[in-house]
Amino acid sequence: MKGLIFNIKRYSIHDGPGIRVTFFLKGCPLSCMWCHNPEGISPHPSEITEKRKIGDREFVRKKISGSYYTACDLLEIAGREKIFMEQSGGGVTFSGGEPLMQPAFLAEALRAFRSAGYHSAVDTAGYCRKKDLESIIEFTDLFLFDLKHPDSKMHRHFTGAGNRLILENLEMLVQSGSRIHLRIPVIPGVNENTETMTLMRDYIKSIAGSGVELISLLPYHRTGSSKYGKLGMEYRMEDCKPPRRERLEEIREMFMETGIDVNIGG
């Protein structure tokens, strides 16, 4: 079995504890306006057009985003960095896109890494079939779970889908006793206002179990904005600016009321 991967990030320190290798699986059922990995949305290999100017001449190069790998291929890649993972308490992370868009391959890869003694994390937005999520719990050491907006109507406006399924899946994970780090993007004009953040905080207080270990506030950034033109896509957050540090500290204080550790950044 092969999975479609569009990026492999070595020496990652923002996708779970320690030094990690992060595998980005292609395909995502959401279309978040601020997505910084738009090349990961399509479940198929994507053509990227890159342009370079040298003097008065413009050079155009086309490349394909997405290559197929087996679980054994991924084990070989991770094995080259295993010493750094072991020394730092790290491991591997499956991200995307949405890794649960390729549930059979994800499950096979997680089983392989569990057998090889790696710590494995899955970074998910939770918009997936419950049975697919349940199928990987046994082999997943940590879930990095995104929460974007507490209101389903607004969630649909900004991401293309409501949040009912996402919240049901999160609550199922909490009840299963899984280890969970919640990740909340903080985006001006989307969810940064006090009313929305208060609803988010109160929801987390209502469902949080002992497995919810950390809340990470992820400030909006424009890192991926330049990718959209290369993919022939429109970037819809052109006027959005990153939140102020003072505002992030205010939100952090709000979320400290959950009794869960809160940090700013990944």
MIDRENBA-79649 format. One record per residue (C-alpha): residue number from 1; residue in one letter; y negated, x negated, z negated. Coordinates in Angstrom, 3 decimals, decimal comma. Layout:
# MIDRENBA-79649
<NUM 'a' <Y X Z>>,
...
# end
This chain:
# MIDRENBA-79649
<1 'm' <0,000 0,000 0,000>>,
<2 'k' <-3,502 -1,219 0,809>>,
<3 'g' <-6,916 -0,302 -0,554>>,
<4 'l' <-10,269 -0,503 1,230>>,
<5 'i' <-12,707 -2,798 -0,576>>,
<6 'f' <-16,270 -3,573 0,454>>,
<7 'n' <-17,189 -6,273 -2,057>>,
<8 'i' <-15,577 -8,622 -4,560>>,
<9 'k' <-17,871 -10,004 -7,228>>,
<10 'r' <-16,740 -13,054 -9,177>>,
<11 'y' <-18,255 -14,189 -12,488>>,
<12 's' <-19,540 -10,689 -13,172>>,
<13 'i' <-21,015 -10,185 -16,665>>,
<14 'h' <-22,319 -6,608 -16,323>>,
<15 'd' <-19,098 -4,695 -15,600>>,
<16 'g' <-17,384 -4,826 -18,968>>,
<17 'p' <-16,853 -7,508 -21,642>>,
<18 'g' <-16,693 -11,211 -20,857>>,
<19 'i' <-16,565 -12,820 -17,424>>,
<20 'r' <-14,907 -10,544 -14,894>>,
<21 'v' <-13,922 -10,117 -11,278>>,
<22 't' <-15,149 -6,762 -9,980>>,
<23 'f' <-13,505 -5,071 -7,011>>,
<24 'f' <-15,681 -2,486 -5,253>>,
<25 'l' <-13,570 0,239 -3,627>>,
<26 'k' <-14,981 2,182 -0,697>>,
<27 'g' <-15,601 5,907 -0,761>>,
<28 'c' <-17,712 8,085 -3,046>>,
<29 'p' <-17,908 11,907 -3,271>>,
<30 'l' <-21,489 11,725 -4,603>>,
<31 's' <-24,650 10,784 -2,722>>,
<32 'c' <-27,010 9,686 -5,495>>,
<33 'm' <-30,538 9,230 -4,202>>,
<34 'w' <-30,855 5,872 -6,000>>,
<35 'c' <-27,445 4,453 -5,039>>,
<36 'h' <-27,641 0,650 -4,820>>,
<37 'n' <-24,295 0,371 -3,008>>,
<38 'p' <-24,777 2,752 -0,053>>,
<39 'e' <-22,243 0,751 1,955>>,
<40 'g' <-19,669 2,053 -0,509>>,
<41 'i' <-20,258 5,764 0,120>>,
<42 's' <-18,234 6,165 3,317>>,
<43 'p' <-14,448 6,071 2,792>>,
<44 'h' <-14,133 4,193 6,102>>,
<45 'p' <-15,232 0,724 7,232>>,
<46 's' <-18,988 0,846 7,905>>,
<47 'e' <-21,000 -0,986 10,535>>,
<48 'i' <-23,997 -2,901 9,187>>,
<49 't' <-26,770 -4,097 11,492>>,
<50 'e' <-28,619 -7,206 10,338>>,
<51 'k' <-31,789 -8,423 12,025>>,
<52 'r' <-33,340 -11,875 11,787>>,
<53 'k' <-36,532 -13,156 13,336>>,
<54 'i' <-36,970 -16,775 14,323>>,
<55 'g' <-40,427 -17,231 15,730>>,
<56 'd' <-40,982 -14,469 18,280>>,
<57 'r' <-37,287 -13,872 18,831>>,
<58 'e' <-35,232 -11,242 17,017>>,
<59 'f' <-31,502 -11,723 16,561>>,
<60 'v' <-29,219 -8,776 15,834>>,
<61 'r' <-25,821 -9,211 14,198>>,
<62 'k' <-23,364 -6,438 13,490>>,
<63 'k' <-20,668 -6,722 10,834>>,
<64 'i' <-18,148 -4,404 9,238>>,
<65 's' <-18,300 -3,551 5,550>>,
<66 'g' <-14,794 -2,922 4,195>>,
<67 's' <-11,516 -4,827 4,340>>,
<68 'y' <-7,990 -3,854 3,336>>,
<69 'y' <-6,188 -5,569 0,466>>,
<70 't' <-2,894 -5,116 -1,361>>,
<71 'a' <-2,579 -5,246 -5,145>>,
<72 'c' <-0,934 -8,658 -4,706>>,
<73 'd' <-3,987 -9,864 -2,768>>,
<74 'l' <-6,231 -8,829 -5,668>>,
<75 'l' <-3,983 -10,555 -8,204>>,
<76 'e' <-4,222 -13,752 -6,183>>,
<77 'i' <-8,020 -13,541 -6,053>>,
<78 'a' <-8,328 -12,823 -9,777>>,
<79 'g' <-5,861 -15,579 -10,595>>,
<80 'r' <-8,339 -18,206 -9,378>>,
<81 'e' <-10,747 -17,135 -12,140>>,
<82 'k' <-8,196 -16,344 -14,865>>,
<83 'i' <-9,099 -19,287 -17,086>>,
<84 'f' <-12,733 -18,102 -17,283>>,
<85 'm' <-11,617 -14,561 -18,088>>,
<86 'e' <-9,309 -15,714 -20,862>>,
<87 'q' <-11,915 -17,978 -22,441>>,
<88 's' <-14,587 -15,238 -22,410>>,
<89 'g' <-12,468 -12,192 -23,249>>,
<90 'g' <-13,041 -10,826 -19,764>>,
<91 'g' <-10,828 -9,346 -17,081>>,
<92 'v' <-11,066 -7,266 -13,922>>,
<93 't' <-13,117 -4,160 -13,165>>,
<94 'f' <-12,582 -1,577 -10,432>>,
<95 's' <-15,871 -0,102 -9,273>>,
<96 'g' <-17,274 1,396 -6,098>>,
<97 'g' <-18,176 3,627 -4,519>>,
<98 'e' <-15,893 5,690 -6,710>>,
<99 'p' <-12,560 3,914 -7,302>>,
<100 'l' <-10,786 7,232 -7,935>>,
<101 'm' <-11,362 8,138 -4,287>>,
<102 'q' <-8,348 5,866 -3,707>>,
<103 'p' <-6,217 7,065 -6,645>>,
<104 'a' <-2,786 5,864 -5,516>>,
<105 'f' <-3,983 2,352 -4,710>>,
<106 'l' <-6,061 2,191 -7,902>>,
<107 'a' <-3,058 3,188 -10,024>>,
<108 'e' <-0,835 0,624 -8,303>>,
<109 'a' <-3,407 -2,140 -8,776>>,
<110 'l' <-3,969 -1,267 -12,446>>,
<111 'r' <-0,225 -1,343 -13,099>>,
<112 'a' <0,013 -4,745 -11,433>>,
<113 'f' <-2,831 -6,173 -13,500>>,
<114 'r' <-1,388 -4,709 -16,706>>,
<115 's' <1,957 -6,374 -15,959>>,
<116 'a' <0,135 -9,678 -15,330>>,
<117 'g' <-1,645 -9,480 -18,697>>,
<118 'y' <-5,205 -8,782 -17,564>>,
<119 'h' <-7,796 -6,624 -19,321>>,
<120 's' <-8,706 -3,897 -16,803>>,
<121 'a' <-11,766 -1,635 -16,684>>,
<122 'v' <-12,567 1,269 -14,364>>,
<123 'd' <-16,195 2,107 -13,555>>,
<124 't' <-16,292 5,795 -12,623>>,
<125 'a' <-18,769 8,636 -12,161>>,
<126 'g' <-16,009 11,028 -13,221>>,
<127 'y' <-16,250 13,300 -10,176>>,
<128 'c' <-12,552 13,298 -9,334>>,
<129 'r' <-9,376 15,316 -9,802>>,
<130 'k' <-8,303 15,493 -13,426>>,
<131 'k' <-4,723 14,538 -12,522>>,
<132 'd' <-5,933 11,375 -10,779>>,
<133 'l' <-7,913 10,328 -13,837>>,
<134 'e' <-5,000 11,131 -16,137>>,
<135 's' <-2,683 9,027 -13,985>>,
<136 'i' <-4,560 5,789 -14,754>>,
<137 'i' <-5,271 6,227 -18,491>>,
<138 'e' <-2,110 4,410 -19,515>>,
<139 'f' <-3,048 1,291 -17,525>>,
<140 't' <-6,820 1,213 -18,161>>,
<141 'd' <-8,155 -0,736 -21,148>>,
<142 'l' <-11,753 0,461 -20,792>>,
<143 'f' <-13,622 3,190 -18,915>>,
<144 'l' <-17,213 2,588 -17,864>>,
<145 'f' <-18,304 6,201 -17,440>>,
<146 'd' <-21,594 7,185 -15,767>>,
<147 'l' <-23,709 10,067 -17,033>>,
<148 'k' <-26,590 10,866 -14,721>>,
<149 'h' <-28,072 14,250 -15,712>>,
<150 'p' <-27,104 16,949 -18,261>>,
<151 'd' <-28,215 19,897 -16,123>>,
<152 's' <-25,720 20,828 -13,398>>,
<153 'k' <-28,328 22,242 -11,002>>,
<154 'm' <-30,490 19,122 -11,230>>,
<155 'h' <-27,398 16,929 -11,025>>,
<156 'r' <-26,512 18,629 -7,735>>,
<157 'h' <-30,064 18,125 -6,426>>,
<158 'f' <-30,047 14,386 -7,101>>,
<159 't' <-26,389 13,531 -6,414>>,
<160 'g' <-25,030 16,244 -4,125>>,
<161 'a' <-22,631 17,741 -6,693>>,
<162 'g' <-22,788 19,594 -10,004>>,
<163 'n' <-21,680 17,971 -13,249>>,
<164 'r' <-19,132 20,442 -14,657>>,
<165 'l' <-16,088 18,502 -13,425>>,
<166 'i' <-17,639 15,229 -14,621>>,
<167 'l' <-18,192 16,534 -18,153>>,
<168 'e' <-14,711 18,053 -18,308>>,
<169 'n' <-13,202 14,720 -17,300>>,
<170 'l' <-15,284 12,824 -19,846>>,
<171 'e' <-14,210 15,197 -22,611>>,
<172 'm' <-10,584 14,756 -21,547>>,
<173 'l' <-10,944 10,978 -21,796>>,
<174 'v' <-12,522 11,265 -25,244>>,
<175 'q' <-9,668 13,482 -26,416>>,
<176 's' <-7,112 11,030 -25,001>>,
<177 'g' <-8,427 8,296 -27,283>>,
<178 's' <-9,458 6,061 -24,388>>,
<179 'r' <-12,011 3,315 -24,964>>,
<180 'i' <-15,265 4,358 -23,265>>,
<181 'h' <-18,620 2,774 -22,540>>,
<182 'l' <-21,154 5,366 -21,362>>,
<183 'r' <-23,637 4,188 -18,728>>,
<184 'i' <-26,839 6,154 -18,220>>,
<185 'p' <-29,187 5,273 -15,344>>,
<186 'v' <-32,802 5,706 -16,494>>,
<187 'i' <-34,773 6,886 -13,484>>,
<188 'p' <-38,419 8,054 -13,550>>,
<189 'g' <-38,767 11,460 -11,909>>,
<190 'v' <-35,049 12,149 -12,300>>,
<191 'n' <-33,942 11,938 -15,929>>,
<192 'e' <-36,347 9,631 -17,787>>,
<193 'n' <-38,349 12,459 -19,404>>,
<194 't' <-37,873 13,191 -23,095>>,
<195 'e' <-36,441 16,691 -22,609>>,
<196 't' <-33,643 15,469 -20,338>>,
<197 'm' <-32,827 12,450 -22,477>>,
<198 't' <-32,716 14,625 -25,595>>,
<199 'l' <-30,204 16,944 -23,925>>,
<200 'm' <-28,130 13,936 -22,911>>,
<201 'r' <-28,217 12,507 -26,433>>,
<202 'd' <-27,261 15,817 -28,030>>,
<203 'y' <-24,387 16,292 -25,597>>,
<204 'i' <-23,009 12,841 -26,434>>,
<205 'k' <-23,283 13,610 -30,153>>,
<206 's' <-21,298 16,806 -29,599>>,
<207 'i' <-18,352 15,171 -27,801>>,
<208 'a' <-18,311 11,560 -28,937>>,
<209 'g' <-15,120 10,363 -30,600>>,
<210 's' <-14,179 7,003 -32,007>>,
<211 'g' <-13,343 5,752 -28,496>>,
<212 'v' <-16,987 5,923 -27,336>>,
<213 'e' <-18,055 2,407 -28,285>>,
<214 'l' <-21,270 1,788 -26,401>>,
<215 'i' <-24,124 3,482 -24,529>>,
<216 's' <-25,788 1,342 -21,859>>,
<217 'l' <-29,201 2,387 -20,545>>,
<218 'l' <-29,455 1,112 -16,978>>,
<219 'p' <-33,066 0,946 -15,733>>,
<220 'y' <-33,646 1,987 -12,129>>,
<221 'h' <-34,100 -0,919 -9,732>>,
<222 'r' <-34,663 -1,284 -6,005>>,
<223 't' <-32,073 -4,004 -5,399>>,
<224 'g' <-30,104 -2,005 -2,850>>,
<225 's' <-33,022 -0,391 -1,006>>,
<226 's' <-32,965 -2,920 1,854>>,
<227 'k' <-29,355 -1,966 2,703>>,
<228 'y' <-30,239 1,539 3,877>>,
<229 'g' <-31,938 0,564 7,104>>,
<230 'k' <-29,020 -1,717 7,984>>,
<231 'l' <-26,706 1,286 7,665>>,
<232 'g' <-28,976 3,673 9,563>>,
<233 'm' <-29,627 5,631 6,345>>,
<234 'e' <-32,840 6,881 4,757>>,
<235 'y' <-33,826 5,554 1,335>>,
<236 'r' <-35,109 8,570 -0,610>>,
<237 'm' <-36,530 6,777 -3,662>>,
<238 'e' <-39,271 4,829 -1,921>>,
<239 'd' <-41,972 5,944 -4,370>>,
<240 'c' <-39,925 5,431 -7,538>>,
<241 'k' <-40,790 2,519 -9,819>>,
<242 'p' <-38,636 0,969 -12,575>>,
<243 'p' <-39,220 2,382 -16,073>>,
<244 'r' <-41,434 0,452 -18,475>>,
<245 'r' <-39,716 -1,682 -21,118>>,
<246 'e' <-41,576 0,223 -23,848>>,
<247 'r' <-40,174 3,495 -22,527>>,
<248 'l' <-36,648 2,076 -22,459>>,
<249 'e' <-37,030 1,050 -26,098>>,
<250 'e' <-38,151 4,585 -26,979>>,
<251 'i' <-35,090 6,051 -25,266>>,
<252 'r' <-32,874 3,501 -26,975>>,
<253 'e' <-34,189 4,657 -30,356>>,
<254 'm' <-33,364 8,252 -29,410>>,
<255 'f' <-29,774 7,397 -28,530>>,
<256 'm' <-29,279 5,353 -31,697>>,
<257 'e' <-29,157 8,735 -33,451>>,
<258 't' <-25,681 9,245 -31,972>>,
<259 'g' <-24,362 6,536 -34,287>>,
<260 'i' <-23,105 4,605 -31,236>>,
<261 'd' <-24,310 1,120 -30,300>>,
<262 'v' <-26,964 1,269 -27,567>>,
<263 'n' <-28,137 -1,523 -25,281>>,
<264 'i' <-30,520 -1,818 -22,357>>,
<265 'g' <-28,868 -3,153 -19,227>>,
<266 'g' <-25,245 -3,451 -18,147>>,
# end
